[in-house]
Structure formats: C-alpha cells, structure tokens
Amino acid sequence: METIGNIKIDDTFYLGRDLYSDGAIEDELLEIVRTYAPSEYERVIRERKDWAILYHLSANRENIVDWMENDKEASVLEVGAGCGAITGKLAEKYGKVTCIDLSRRRSLINAYRHREKPNIEIKLGNYKDVSGALDEKYDIITLIGVFEYAAGYMGTEKPYEDFLISLKRHLKPNGKILMAIENKFGLKYWAGCVEDHRQTMYEGIEGYWNTKNVRTFTKEGLERIVNKSGCVIEKFYYPYPDYKFPMSIYSDEYLPQIGELNNNFNNFDAARLLTFDEAKVFDTVIEENQFPAFSNSFFIIVKEGSKQ
C-alpha cells in the first residue's frame, strides 16, 4: 500500500511490471504532475508540444463526462483509469471513485495530479484479478477507451460479453455502465485516419484481419454484444469529433445539422491521408439520416436487463 497525498494505491494484485505503457514520455508526465498544479497544465502542453502530454493532461478530455448530472451520493468504479484524464472530474461529480489500472507508473501520475482530492482510491492490477476482491457494488462503472481491450483483460473465448457479465456483478440495482469507444465505421477512418490502436489505415473497416487483442465495433455490433451479456443500451450518444476530445455530444434526439461538422482535423498523433472532404460527406450523411452509423465515436449508457 502506498499513499500519495490523500490517495491510497493498493498494489495487492500488481505483478511487478507495467504491461501497458507509452514509454519514456510517462516519466515526463510524472515529472509534470509532481511539479505543476493542474491549473498550469495547459501552459505546459503548449510549451512542450507533445501529443502524449496533450492527450493525457488536456482538460478537454473531461468533456466526455462533464455534462452529466452531479450525484454526491454515487460511487464510481473507473476501470482502466490510466493517467487520470477523467478521474478528477469524476471525483468532483460523485462521492467516491475507485480506480483500477494495470500500470504503476500511470497510477502514480493519476495519484500525484489528484493528490488533494479526498475521495479517490487506486487499485493496481489486471481487472480480472482485482475485481475478484472487490467487496462493494457501484452506482456507475466507467469504461472510457477500455472496452476495446477486453480480450487482454479477460482471456476468454467471448471476452467482450464476459467483460460486461463480470462488470454487472459490481453494479448496484439500477446501476449503469458508461462506455466510450471508437466507431469502427467512423467517417474519419474511411477518409484516411489511421485506426487508433494499431496506427494503420483501414485496419478496423477491413475487419482487424491482422490483429488479435483489440476490437472496435459498429453501432449494431455494440448492441449485439451488450444484449448477449444480459444488458441493454439505454442511450447512445455521439461525441464529436470523437470521445477523446469531444467538443459536442449529440444524441438521437439532438443530431447535428448540415454545416455543423467542420472540425475534422484533430488527428494529432499520426499521419493521415485525406481521401475526401469530411465536412461535405458529413453533410450528405446528415441529409440521408445516417449520422449515427458514421459518428467517429460512441458514448453509451448500459444497464442490466433484456431488450424488450
């Protein structure tokens, strides 16, 4: 057990090495969060001009949950908390946040940047190991950029269904799972952006023929997996331009209008092609009532129950 400020890090299930890392940049991130206050992160991002620093420390990452209602009585299990991009916002909105992450170094970054907050705890280790020792149930479980890695968490024949079945055991009655994930058929991938996890073009829309341990899904594909797990999708939302840096969050009741989707060049981490004008194609997609199928990302609310 390690304590940093107000935060306790439980390493009972830590295997002694970090199995997931962005490399040496994480040492720089740790130095930043030890040295600078959160209010200074945006200045540091501008000065250092590094994608990983932008990605992990930008306050815009919090937009994916910032719009949701506050509930100081609610408890949250944040699976795959990483460097804490949304942990602080969850701690502001809810009463207690329990983080699970594989990486000690990332968990240290999370702890140092949020060390003043009194309602965060971090559990180190693989979800499958840590979850077996959880002795409470939660109102909310978050999977922000995590579900696509379920094969690595679970190691079963049906890892995505099994992951959700496992998560259900840790939900309180009427509890909800909040999931953010890329859309395999997102328009940016047809237009020449690389697949986020493999950094190769067309990997997802070609069916991940060369990839084993990561998957993203279409809207219908997610619905099938969720339903097979004994859950149902209560609501689909469509973060734009994606869930990582969402500037707008649409829903089936509030879809984008023609001319709104012009912010299509936030591909900071890798080179890309530009096979067509995404803004014009988005206008066509909107006109044909197909935006949900081609949204670059999804944010879904999952609850236990069967599809009626």
C-alpha positions as CSV (number, residue, x, y, z in Angstrom):
1,M,0.0,0.0,0.0
2,E,1.4,3.4,-1.0
3,T,-0.1,6.8,-0.1
4,I,0.3,10.0,-2.2
5,G,-1.4,13.0,-0.6
6,N,-4.9,11.8,0.1
7,I,-4.8,8.9,-2.3
8,K,-4.0,5.3,-1.4
9,I,-2.6,2.9,-4.0
10,D,-3.4,-0.7,-3.3
11,D,-0.8,-2.9,-5.1
12,T,-2.0,-6.3,-3.8
13,F,-2.6,-7.6,-7.4
14,Y,0.3,-5.8,-9.1
15,L,2.5,-8.2,-11.0
16,G,5.7,-6.1,-10.5
17,R,5.9,-4.7,-14.1
18,D,3.9,-2.4,-16.2
19,L,2.3,-4.3,-19.1
20,Y,1.0,-1.2,-20.9
21,S,3.0,2.0,-21.4
22,D,3.6,4.9,-23.7
23,G,7.3,4.6,-22.9
24,A,9.7,7.3,-21.6
25,I,7.1,10.1,-22.0
26,E,5.3,8.7,-19.0
27,D,8.4,9.7,-16.9
28,E,8.0,13.2,-18.2
29,L,4.3,13.2,-17.4
30,L,5.1,12.1,-13.9
31,E,7.6,14.9,-13.5
32,I,5.0,17.4,-14.7
33,V,2.2,16.3,-12.3
34,R,4.7,16.3,-9.4
35,T,5.9,19.8,-10.3
36,Y,3.0,21.7,-11.6
37,A,-0.5,22.5,-10.4
38,P,-3.4,21.3,-12.7
39,S,-4.1,25.0,-13.5
40,E,-0.7,25.1,-15.2
41,Y,-1.2,22.0,-17.4
42,E,-2.4,23.9,-20.4
43,R,0.6,26.1,-20.4
44,V,2.9,23.1,-20.2
45,I,1.0,21.4,-23.1
46,R,1.6,24.5,-25.3
47,E,5.3,24.7,-24.3
48,R,6.2,21.0,-24.7
49,K,4.2,20.4,-27.9
50,D,4.0,16.6,-27.5
51,W,0.9,14.5,-28.4
52,A,1.1,12.3,-25.3
53,I,1.2,15.3,-23.0
54,L,-1.7,16.8,-24.7
55,Y,-3.6,13.6,-24.7
56,H,-3.1,12.7,-21.0
57,L,-3.3,16.2,-19.5
58,S,-5.7,18.3,-21.6
59,A,-8.8,19.4,-19.6
60,N,-10.8,18.8,-22.8
61,R,-10.6,15.0,-22.1
62,E,-13.1,15.6,-19.2
63,N,-15.8,16.8,-21.6
64,I,-16.9,13.2,-22.1
65,V,-18.4,13.1,-18.6
66,D,-18.6,16.8,-17.5
67,W,-22.1,17.3,-18.9
68,M,-23.6,14.5,-16.8
69,E,-25.6,15.3,-13.6
70,N,-23.7,15.5,-10.3
71,D,-24.5,13.0,-7.6
72,K,-22.5,13.2,-4.5
73,E,-24.2,10.0,-3.1
74,A,-23.0,7.9,-6.1
75,S,-19.9,5.7,-6.1
76,V,-17.9,5.1,-9.2
77,L,-15.6,2.2,-10.4
78,E,-13.3,3.6,-13.1
79,V,-11.8,0.6,-15.0
80,G,-8.7,1.5,-16.9
81,A,-8.1,4.9,-15.2
82,G,-4.7,5.3,-16.8
83,C,-3.1,8.7,-16.1
84,G,-6.3,10.1,-14.6
85,A,-7.6,12.1,-17.6
86,I,-11.2,11.9,-16.3
87,T,-10.6,10.7,-12.7
88,G,-10.6,14.2,-11.3
89,K,-13.8,15.2,-12.9
90,L,-15.5,12.0,-11.7
91,A,-14.2,12.8,-8.2
92,E,-15.8,16.3,-8.4
93,K,-19.1,15.0,-9.6
94,Y,-19.5,11.9,-7.5
95,G,-19.0,10.8,-3.9
96,K,-16.3,8.2,-4.3
97,V,-14.1,7.0,-7.1
98,T,-12.3,3.6,-7.1
99,C,-9.8,3.3,-10.0
100,I,-8.4,0.1,-11.5
101,D,-5.3,0.2,-13.7
102,L,-2.6,-2.2,-14.8
103,S,0.2,0.4,-14.7
104,R,2.0,1.5,-11.6
105,R,3.6,4.5,-13.4
106,R,0.3,5.6,-14.8
107,S,-1.4,5.2,-11.4
108,L,1.4,7.4,-9.9
109,I,0.6,10.1,-12.5
110,N,-3.1,9.8,-11.6
111,A,-2.4,10.0,-7.9
112,Y,0.0,12.9,-8.0
113,R,-2.2,15.1,-10.2
114,H,-5.2,14.4,-7.9
115,R,-3.5,14.1,-4.6
116,E,-5.6,16.9,-3.0
117,K,-8.8,15.1,-3.6
118,P,-10.1,13.0,-0.6
119,N,-12.4,10.6,-2.4
120,I,-10.2,8.6,-4.8
121,E,-8.5,5.3,-4.3
122,I,-6.5,3.3,-6.8
123,K,-6.2,-0.5,-7.2
124,L,-3.2,-1.7,-9.2
125,G,-3.5,-4.9,-11.3
126,N,-5.4,-6.6,-14.1
127,Y,-9.2,-6.0,-13.9
128,K,-9.9,-9.8,-13.8
129,D,-7.7,-10.2,-10.7
130,V,-8.7,-7.0,-8.9
131,S,-12.4,-7.4,-9.5
132,G,-12.5,-10.8,-7.7
133,A,-11.5,-9.0,-4.4
134,L,-13.9,-6.0,-4.7
135,D,-16.2,-6.1,-1.7
136,E,-18.7,-3.4,-2.7
137,K,-21.1,-2.5,-5.6
138,Y,-21.1,0.7,-7.5
139,D,-23.7,3.1,-8.9
140,I,-21.6,3.8,-12.0
141,I,-18.8,1.9,-13.8
142,T,-16.8,3.7,-16.5
143,L,-15.1,2.2,-19.5
144,I,-13.5,5.2,-21.3
145,G,-11.4,3.8,-24.0
146,V,-11.2,0.4,-22.3
147,F,-13.8,-1.9,-23.7
148,E,-11.9,-2.5,-26.9
149,Y,-9.1,-4.1,-24.9
150,A,-11.4,-6.7,-23.2
151,A,-9.6,-9.6,-24.8
152,G,-6.5,-8.6,-22.8
153,Y,-8.4,-8.2,-19.6
154,M,-10.4,-11.4,-19.8
155,G,-8.6,-14.0,-21.9
156,T,-11.8,-16.0,-22.7
157,E,-13.4,-17.1,-25.9
158,K,-16.1,-14.3,-25.7
159,P,-14.1,-11.6,-23.9
160,Y,-16.4,-8.7,-24.6
161,E,-19.6,-10.4,-23.5
162,D,-17.8,-11.9,-20.5
163,F,-16.3,-8.5,-19.5
164,L,-19.8,-7.0,-19.3
165,I,-21.1,-10.0,-17.4
166,S,-18.3,-9.6,-14.9
167,L,-19.0,-5.9,-14.6
168,K,-22.7,-6.5,-13.8
169,R,-21.7,-8.2,-10.6
170,H,-20.3,-5.0,-9.3
171,L,-23.3,-2.8,-10.1
172,K,-25.9,-1.7,-7.6
173,P,-29.5,-2.2,-8.6
174,N,-30.3,0.4,-11.3
175,G,-26.5,1.0,-11.7
176,K,-25.1,2.0,-15.1
177,I,-22.0,1.3,-17.2
178,L,-20.7,4.3,-19.1
179,M,-18.7,3.3,-22.1
180,A,-16.8,5.5,-24.6
181,I,-15.3,3.8,-27.7
182,E,-14.4,4.5,-31.3
183,N,-16.9,3.5,-34.0
184,K,-15.2,1.0,-36.3
185,F,-17.2,2.7,-39.2
186,G,-16.4,6.2,-38.1
187,L,-16.2,8.5,-41.1
188,K,-12.6,9.6,-40.3
189,Y,-11.4,6.1,-40.9
190,W,-12.9,5.9,-44.4
191,A,-11.4,9.4,-45.0
192,G,-7.8,8.2,-44.3
193,C,-7.2,8.4,-40.5
194,V,-5.3,5.5,-39.0
195,E,-7.0,3.1,-36.7
196,D,-6.4,4.4,-33.2
197,H,-4.9,1.3,-31.6
198,R,-3.0,-0.2,-34.5
199,Q,-1.9,3.0,-36.2
200,T,-2.6,1.6,-39.6
201,M,-5.1,2.7,-42.1
202,Y,-8.3,0.7,-42.7
203,E,-7.4,-1.9,-40.1
204,G,-10.8,-1.7,-38.4
205,I,-13.0,-1.4,-41.5
206,E,-11.1,-4.3,-43.0
207,G,-12.1,-6.5,-40.1
208,Y,-8.9,-6.5,-38.0
209,W,-7.6,-9.3,-40.1
210,N,-4.0,-8.8,-38.7
211,T,-5.0,-8.0,-35.1
212,K,-6.0,-10.2,-32.1
213,N,-6.3,-8.3,-28.9
214,V,-8.2,-5.1,-29.7
215,R,-11.5,-4.5,-31.4
216,T,-13.8,-1.6,-32.0
217,F,-17.4,-2.0,-33.2
218,T,-20.2,-0.5,-35.2
219,K,-23.4,0.7,-33.5
220,E,-25.2,-2.6,-34.3
221,G,-22.2,-4.6,-33.2
222,L,-22.1,-3.0,-29.8
223,E,-25.8,-3.6,-29.4
224,R,-25.4,-7.3,-30.2
225,I,-22.6,-7.7,-27.6
226,V,-24.4,-5.8,-24.9
227,N,-27.6,-7.8,-25.5
228,K,-25.8,-11.1,-25.4
229,S,-24.4,-10.1,-22.0
230,G,-27.8,-9.7,-20.4
231,C,-27.7,-5.9,-20.6
232,V,-29.3,-3.3,-22.8
233,I,-28.1,0.0,-24.2
234,E,-30.3,2.7,-22.5
235,K,-28.9,5.5,-24.6
236,F,-26.5,6.2,-27.5
237,Y,-24.6,9.5,-27.6
238,Y,-22.3,10.7,-30.4
239,P,-19.2,12.7,-29.3
240,Y,-17.8,14.9,-32.0
241,P,-15.1,15.0,-33.3
242,D,-14.5,11.9,-31.1
243,Y,-14.8,10.8,-27.4
244,K,-11.1,11.7,-26.7
245,F,-11.5,15.5,-27.3
246,P,-15.3,16.0,-27.6
247,M,-16.4,19.5,-28.4
248,S,-20.1,18.5,-28.9
249,I,-22.1,15.5,-27.8
250,Y,-25.1,14.6,-29.9
251,S,-27.9,12.2,-29.3
252,D,-30.7,10.6,-31.3
253,E,-32.9,13.5,-30.1
254,Y,-30.4,16.1,-30.9
255,L,-28.5,15.2,-34.1
256,P,-26.1,17.6,-35.9
257,Q,-27.4,19.9,-38.6
258,I,-25.9,20.4,-42.1
259,G,-22.9,22.6,-41.9
260,E,-22.1,21.9,-38.2
261,L,-19.4,19.3,-38.5
262,N,-16.3,21.2,-39.7
263,N,-13.8,20.2,-37.0
264,N,-12.3,17.1,-38.7
265,F,-8.5,17.6,-38.5
266,N,-7.8,16.6,-34.8
267,N,-5.5,13.7,-35.9
268,F,-2.5,14.9,-33.8
269,D,-0.9,11.5,-33.1
270,A,-0.3,10.1,-36.5
271,A,-0.1,11.0,-40.2
272,R,-3.2,10.5,-42.3
273,L,-4.5,10.6,-45.8
274,L,-7.2,13.0,-46.9
275,T,-9.3,11.0,-49.3
276,F,-12.3,13.3,-49.3
277,D,-13.7,16.4,-47.7
278,E,-15.2,15.0,-44.4
279,A,-17.3,18.1,-43.8
280,K,-19.1,17.7,-47.2
281,V,-19.5,14.0,-46.7
282,F,-20.9,14.5,-43.2
283,D,-23.4,16.9,-44.7
284,T,-24.5,14.1,-47.1
285,V,-24.6,11.6,-44.2
286,I,-26.8,14.0,-42.2
287,E,-29.1,14.7,-45.1
288,E,-29.6,10.9,-45.5
289,N,-30.2,10.4,-41.8
290,Q,-27.1,8.2,-41.4
291,F,-25.1,10.2,-38.9
292,P,-25.3,7.6,-36.0
293,A,-23.8,4.9,-38.2
294,F,-20.8,7.1,-39.2
295,S,-20.2,9.0,-36.0
296,N,-16.4,8.7,-35.1
297,S,-17.1,7.6,-31.6
298,F,-19.9,6.4,-29.3
299,F,-20.7,7.1,-25.7
300,I,-23.3,4.7,-24.4
301,I,-25.1,4.1,-21.2
302,V,-25.6,0.4,-20.4
303,K,-27.9,-1.1,-17.8
304,E,-28.7,-4.6,-16.7
305,G,-31.8,-6.1,-18.4
306,S,-33.0,-7.6,-21.6
307,K,-34.1,-5.9,-24.8
308,Q,-37.9,-5.6,-25.0
